[in-house]
Amino acid sequence: MDKRTIVFERHPGAEQLDWLTVNQIASHINNALSGVAPPHVRTEKFGVSQRGVLLTTARKGASAAMLLHFKKELVEAARREDDAIINVRSNKS
């Protein structure tokens, strides 16, 4: 799972994300990926950890590294709904 998971870093002290915002972020990200990435490079299973960290998993057949190849597009798309997002990285845990 860790090889497919990416983490969106947010400003410290940012408000907790609600499920509607998370769903909108997911939509924006996959729409952005559809314009630049191969069809199998998409995200699924968005969620927020207990610490308030936004996580997502690459679809089966893709990896976090494949998603991070489109880091700029991921951050820009996510920031359309949450301007507290500052970066995206692989899950190191």
C-alpha positions in Angstrom: 0.0 0.0 0.0 2.8 2.5 0.9 4.2 2.2 -2.7 0.9 3.6 -4.0 0.1 6.2 -1.3 0.9 9.9 -1.5 0.5 12.6 1.1 -0.6 16.1 0.6 1.2 18.4 3.0 -0.8 21.3 4.3 0.0 24.5 6.2 0.4 23.9 9.9 -2.8 24.9 11.7 -5.0 24.6 8.6 -8.6 23.7 9.4 -9.7 20.1 9.3 -10.9 19.0 5.9 -14.5 17.9 5.5 -15.7 15.0 3.3 -17.2 17.3 0.7 -13.9 19.2 0.2 -12.0 15.9 0.0 -14.4 14.6 -2.7 -14.0 17.8 -4.7 -10.2 17.6 -4.4 -10.4 14.0 -5.7 -12.4 15.1 -8.7 -10.1 18.0 -9.5 -7.0 15.8 -9.3 -8.4 13.0 -11.5 -9.6 15.6 -14.0 -6.2 17.2 -14.1 -4.5 13.8 -14.5 -6.8 12.8 -17.3 -5.3 15.7 -19.3 -1.6 14.9 -18.8 -1.2 11.3 -17.6 -1.8 7.8 -19.1 -5.2 6.4 -18.4 -4.0 4.0 -15.6 -2.4 6.8 -13.6 -5.3 8.0 -11.5 -6.1 8.2 -7.8 -8.6 6.4 -5.6 -9.4 6.1 -1.9 -9.0 9.7 -0.7 -9.1 10.2 3.0 -7.9 12.3 5.9 -5.8 10.8 8.7 -6.5 11.4 12.4 -3.8 14.0 12.3 -5.6 15.8 9.5 -3.3 14.7 6.7 -4.9 14.3 3.2 -3.9 10.9 1.7 -4.7 9.2 -1.6 -3.7 5.9 -3.3 -2.8 5.3 -6.9 -5.1 3.0 -8.7 -4.0 -0.6 -9.0 -1.3 -0.9 -11.7 0.1 2.6 -10.8 2.5 3.8 -8.1 3.1 6.8 -6.0 6.2 7.5 -8.2 3.9 7.6 -11.3 1.6 10.1 -9.6 4.5 12.2 -8.4 5.7 12.6 -12.0 2.7 15.0 -12.2 3.4 16.7 -8.9 2.8 20.2 -10.3 -0.6 19.2 -11.7 -1.5 17.4 -8.4 -0.8 20.4 -6.2 -2.5 22.9 -8.6 -5.6 20.8 -8.8 -5.8 20.2 -5.0 -5.3 23.9 -4.3 -8.5 24.7 -6.3 -10.4 23.5 -3.2 -7.9 23.8 -0.4 -5.3 26.6 -0.5 -3.7 25.2 2.6 -2.0 22.5 0.5 1.6 23.3 0.0 3.2 20.1 -1.4 2.7 16.4 -2.2 5.1 13.6 -1.5 5.2 9.8 -1.2 4.1 8.2 2.0 7.3 7.3 3.9 5.7 5.4 6.8 
